[in-house]
């Protein structure tokens, strides 16, 4: 049975930081791309960042220079370090494994 579990969301003030974590089953983590998506109220789900098994990363233009995605292959975990957060970053953040398996999401709210 596979699992994808996000954690680390919460309420943060503008300009603050959060680190999201996503733990996945080894069978779907190893050798596969891991993505972070987000979905704000009334908007479509959008890709935020991805990291390949070899560590190549890519980011949405809206988060470049502020967010960093990384993976720990020994722990089957991918991280999203979010700095300089803005109110428009408020959304439910989802992790996806191997282009197919989704987590349940974690809420990130940026507000003063």
C-alpha positions as CSV (number, residue, x, y, z in Angstrom):
1,X,0.0,0.0,0.0
2,X,1.4,3.4,-1.0
3,X,1.2,6.6,1.1
4,X,2.0,10.2,0.5
5,X,1.7,12.4,3.6
6,X,2.3,16.1,3.9
7,X,3.0,18.1,7.0
8,X,4.3,21.5,8.1
9,X,1.6,23.9,7.1
10,X,0.2,26.6,9.3
11,X,-0.4,30.3,9.7
12,X,2.5,32.7,9.1
13,X,2.9,36.4,8.8
14,X,3.9,38.0,5.5
15,X,7.7,37.8,5.1
16,X,7.9,34.7,7.2
17,X,9.0,31.2,6.4
18,X,7.6,27.6,6.6
19,X,9.0,24.2,5.6
20,X,6.7,21.6,4.3
21,X,7.6,17.9,4.3
22,X,6.2,15.1,2.3
23,X,6.9,11.5,3.2
24,X,6.1,8.8,0.6
25,X,6.4,5.1,0.4
26,X,9.7,4.0,-0.9
27,X,8.2,2.1,-3.8
28,X,6.8,5.3,-5.3
29,X,9.5,7.7,-4.1
30,X,12.7,6.0,-5.3
31,X,13.7,7.0,-8.8
32,X,10.7,9.2,-9.4
33,X,9.9,12.8,-9.7
34,X,8.3,14.5,-6.7
35,X,6.2,17.6,-7.1
36,X,4.6,20.2,-4.9
37,X,1.3,21.8,-6.1
38,X,-1.0,24.3,-4.5
39,X,-4.6,25.3,-4.9
40,X,-6.0,28.6,-3.6
41,X,-9.8,29.1,-3.1
42,X,-11.5,29.5,-6.4
43,X,-8.4,28.7,-8.4
44,X,-7.0,25.8,-10.3
45,X,-4.3,23.6,-8.8
46,X,-0.9,24.8,-10.0
47,X,2.6,23.3,-10.0
48,X,4.9,25.0,-7.6
49,X,8.1,23.0,-7.8
50,X,9.5,19.6,-8.8
51,X,12.6,17.6,-8.2
52,X,13.8,14.7,-10.2
53,X,15.4,11.6,-8.7
54,X,18.7,13.1,-9.7
55,X,18.1,16.4,-7.9
56,X,17.2,18.5,-10.9
57,X,14.7,21.2,-9.8
58,X,12.2,23.5,-11.5
59,X,9.9,26.2,-10.1
60,X,6.9,28.3,-11.0
61,X,7.9,31.8,-11.8
62,X,5.9,33.1,-8.9
63,X,8.1,31.3,-6.4
64,X,11.5,31.4,-7.9
65,X,14.1,32.8,-5.5
66,X,11.8,32.3,-2.5
67,X,11.0,28.6,-2.4
68,X,13.5,25.7,-2.5
69,X,12.5,22.1,-3.1
70,X,14.8,19.3,-1.9
71,X,14.7,15.6,-1.3
72,X,16.3,13.1,1.1
73,X,16.4,9.8,-0.7
74,X,17.4,8.0,2.5
75,X,14.2,9.2,4.2
76,X,11.9,9.0,1.2
77,X,11.0,12.6,1.9
78,X,10.7,15.8,-0.1
79,X,10.8,19.2,1.4
80,X,9.6,22.7,0.3
81,X,11.3,25.5,2.1
82,X,9.2,28.6,1.7
83,X,10.8,32.0,2.5
84,X,9.6,35.6,2.1
85,X,6.0,34.4,2.1
86,X,3.3,36.6,0.6
87,X,-0.5,36.6,1.2
88,X,-0.9,35.2,-2.4
89,X,1.0,32.1,-1.3
90,X,-2.1,31.1,0.8
91,X,-3.3,27.8,-0.5
92,X,-3.6,24.1,0.2
93,X,-0.2,22.6,-0.7
94,X,-0.2,19.1,-2.1
95,X,2.6,16.7,-2.7
96,X,2.5,14.3,-5.7
97,X,4.7,11.3,-6.2
98,X,5.7,9.8,-9.6
99,X,3.1,11.9,-11.4
100,X,0.3,9.9,-10.0
101,X,-0.1,9.6,-6.2
102,X,-1.4,12.6,-4.2
103,X,-1.2,13.5,-0.6
104,X,-4.2,14.9,1.4
105,X,-2.7,18.4,1.4
106,X,-1.6,20.9,4.1
107,X,-3.0,24.4,4.5
108,X,-0.6,27.3,4.3
109,X,-2.1,30.7,5.3
110,X,-0.1,33.9,5.0
111,X,-1.7,36.7,6.9
112,X,-1.0,39.4,9.4
